[in-house]
Amino acid sequence: MLQLLAVGISVMMGAYNVAPIGAVLVLIAITSTLAWLAARREWLPISTLARLVSGWNEQQPDVDALSPDRLSTRADADVATLAKGLHGFATRIAGYTQRERNFTRDASHELRSPLTVIKMSVDMLAEEEGLSDFGERSLSRIRRSAREMEALVEALLILAREKDNGVDEELFVVNDALRHELDFARDMLAGRPVELTLEEPSRFAVQGSPRVFAVLFWQLIRNACQQTERGRVMVTVMPGMVVVTNQAEPLAEEQSGAKVPLYGADRHGFELAIAQRISDRFAWPLELQTRPGSQNVARIRFPQSQAA
């Protein structure tokens, strides 16, 4: 406003011949220069803060780089408050990152090691002669529970890490990964009247992490098997898509009219929550659908799929 007022006065002085044109132009230039210097002095702390923020490295965070002490002593009070807030936010982010690294490192070791011991012990006990039927059934349940716990730990570790941290990507064939996981699923269904089948009208590959895909598929299969007390779980490989369908047959109690627990699409548990989070994280859209006749459908789409 002062610059505008000075320029206006200078122009009026030149218009009424109070001052020569040369003096008016010099006065306007001096006024503009003083205004630019004043604005630059006020903007300098903000420019310094912007450079500090742009130089922030998330992988190797330097919290002291955003310290308010780095600003000029002539910084405005609002700029100092902003710098203080950014410094506190950066400190919390650095703490979160360090805790994430500590958790994934400790959990990866401290949880996987006992699971490995349990699996080895179960395999050794299974080779013992003279086990009763009850002992064999107990070993089978322990083996299945250890496998489920291993998949759960793997899923939680994947979700705890950053998107591109610790996940090895490669080009893998989805059909081969499905067969491997279905073998474990059949072990889980041993002794239950549930049929698990695989149909492969298509075959394709995906650029990503086979480990992440295995965890995602395992959660869907486990959820489908839990929803099906007796019936069929079918996995179908379509072009760029994997479909998991479970068809539950009515139990004898249901046929006789007795009240039994309902195991339908509303029985969405922890498995689908993990599957949905993995789907969102790695951009593999997951669709859930309920059809008449106690039929539940889960579709995983792979937008970047390639022909195998």
N, C-alpha and C positions, 0 to 999 in steps of 0.2 A: 504493500500500500504506500509506503514511503517512496519507493522507486517510482510508482505510478504518479504520485503527487509531484515529485521532482521533475519528471519528464513532462507532465502537463504544464507546470509553471514555466519550464524552459521553452516549450512550444509557444505558449502565450507571449513570453517575452520576445521571441523571434517574430511572432505574427504582428505585434504592435511596435516593432522596431525599437524595443527597449534595450536589446542586446544584439550585436551582430550575429549573423548566421553561424560563423565559425565558432564563436564562444558558446552558442547554444548547442552545437554538435559536440563540442568538447565536454560541456556540462552533462549532456545525455550519456556520453561514453563513460565519464567518471562515475556517474550514478549507477549505470548498469554494472560496471566492474565491482563497485562496492557491494551491490546487491548480490552478485554472483559469489563473491568471497564470503559474505555472510551465510548464504545458503549452503555453500560447500562446507563451511565450518560446522553447521548444524547437521549436515548429511554424513559427515565423515564417520562418526561412531556407528551409524547404521550400515555403511559400506564395509567397515571393518568387521562388524558382526556377521554380515552376509558372507564375507570371505571365510570366516571361521566355520560357519555352518556348511558351506559348499565343500570345504576340505575335510569334513568329518568322515572317518573311515569306520564302517560298522564292524568289519572283521577285526580291526585293531583299534578300538576306540581310545581316544585320548581325551579324557574328561577335562583335563586342565586347559585344553585348547579353547573350550567354551566358557572359561572362567570370566566373571565380570571384571577381574583385575586386568584383563587384556585390553579393555576399552580405554579410551582417552579419559583423562580426568575432567575434560570439559563436556562429557557425555550428558545428554538430557536425562532427567529422572525416569521418564518413561522407557527410554532405551536401556537404562541400567536395570530397571525392573524386568524388561523382556530378556535381557542377558541372564539375569539371575534365574528366571523361570526355565530357560533353555538349559542352563547348567544343571539345575536339579533334575530336569527330564532326562538329560543325557546320563546323569549318574544312575538313575533308576534303570535305564535301558542297559547300561553296562552291567549292572548287577543282575538283571534278568538273563542276559547273555551268559554270564559266568555261571549262574545257577543252572541254566539249561545244559551247559557243557558238563558241569559236575554231575548232574542227574543222569544224563545219557551215558556218561563214562562209567559211573558207579553202578547204575542199574544194569547196564549191559553185562558187567562182570559179575556182580553180586547175585543177580537173578538167574542168569544163564548157567552159572557153575552148579548150583544145587539141582537145576533141572537136568543137567547132563549126568550128574551122579545118580539121580532117581532113575533115569532111563537105562543107564548101564546096570544098575542094581536089579531092575525089573528083568532085563534080558538075561542076567546071570541066574536069577531065581527061576525064570521060565525053563532053563535047561536042567533044573533039578528034577530028579525022578521021584515018583511017589507023591506028587502034589494031588491033593483032593480037588474035586470039582469046585468046591467053594474057593480054594486057593487060586485056581486058574481063573475063575471069574474075577476075583479080587485083583489079580495081576493085570487082567485085561482092563479093568476100570482104572487102575493106576496108570497104565500106559496111555489110555485115551485122555485121562485128565492131564497128564504131563504134556501130551501133544497140544491140547487146548490151551494150557497155560503158556506153553512156548509161543504159540501163535498170538496170544493176547499180549505177552511181553513185547513181541516183535512189533505188533501194531501200535502199542503205546510209545515205543521208542521212535517209530517212524513219525508219529504225530508230534512228539516232543521236540524233534529236531526241526531245523529250518527246512524249507522246501528243497534246496539244493545242497544240503549239508549231509554228507555221509550216505547218499543214495547213488549207487553206481548204475548208470543207464547203459543199455545196450539194445540191440535189435534181437528180439526173441519171438519165437512162434507161440502164439497163444494156445494152440491146440496141445502142444507138448507140455506146457505148464499146467494145463487143465488136467491132463491125464495123471501127472505126478500128484496133484492135490487130491484127485478123486480116490487114489489108492489109500491115502490117509483117511479120507471121509468114509470109505467102506470099512476100514478098521473100527471107526467110531460107531458105525451102524451094525456091527456084528451082534447077532442075536436079536435084532429088532425087525419087525415085519415091514421094512421100508426098502423099496427098490431104487437104486441109484443108477441112472443110465446117462450115456453121453452120445449125442447125435452131432455129426460133423458134416452138414451140407456145404460148409465153407471152411476155408483155411486161410488165416492171415497172420501177419506179424505186426508188432508194435515196437516203437522206439521208446524205451522206458526201463524201469527197474523190474526184473522178474520177481524179486523179493516183495516189492510193494504189491504187484499184481497177485501174488500168491496169498498174501495176507488179506487183501480185499476179497478175493474169491472165497477164501476159507470162511470169512465172516458170513458171506451170503449162504454158503452151503450149510454152515452150522445153524443159521437161523431157519433155513428151510427144513432141515431135519428136525429141529425142535418143534416146528409148527405141525409136523406130520407124525402122528402117533402110529399110523399105519397107512401106507399108500405108496406113492411114487414121487421121486424127485428127479427131474430131468434137466440136464444141461445141454443147451443147443448153441452151436457156434454158427452165427449168421455173419454175412459180410459186414465187417467193422463193428460187430456187436456180439455179446455173450448174454444168453437168456437163461435164467434159473427159474424153473417152474416146479412148484410142489402141489400135488394133488392128494388131499387127505381123503381117505375112505371113511365112511361112518363106522363107528365102533358098534359092537354088539349091544352095548347099553343104549346107544342112540337109536338103533333100530327097534329096540323094545320099548322106546318111549321114556326111558329113565333119564334123569338130569345128570349130565356129565359136564366137565369143564370144557369151555370153548377154546379151541386152538385155531384161530383164524388169523386174518391179516392184522387184527388189532393187537396181536401178541408180538409187537415190535419191541425187541429188547435191546440189550447193550450191543449186540452184534451189528444190527442195522445202524446204530448211532456211529459206531466206529467206521463202518463201511461208507456212510455218508460223508464223514469228515475226510476220509482218504480220497473219496471221489472228488470232493471239492478241492482238496489240496493239489491233486495231480491232473485236474481238468479231464477226468473220465466221468462224464455225466451218468448218474444212477437214477433210474426210473422205477418206481414201485406201483404195482397195479393189482387190484383185487377183482377177480372174475366170479361169476355165479358158480356155485357148486364147490365152495371151499378151495378154490384155486388161486394161488398167489404167484405173481410174476415179478421178477426183478431183472432189469435190463441194464447192462453196462455198455456204454457206447465209447468207441475209440475214434475220435475225429481224425487222427493222424495215422490210421492203420494202413498197412501195405500188403499187397498180395504175397503170399508165401509160396 
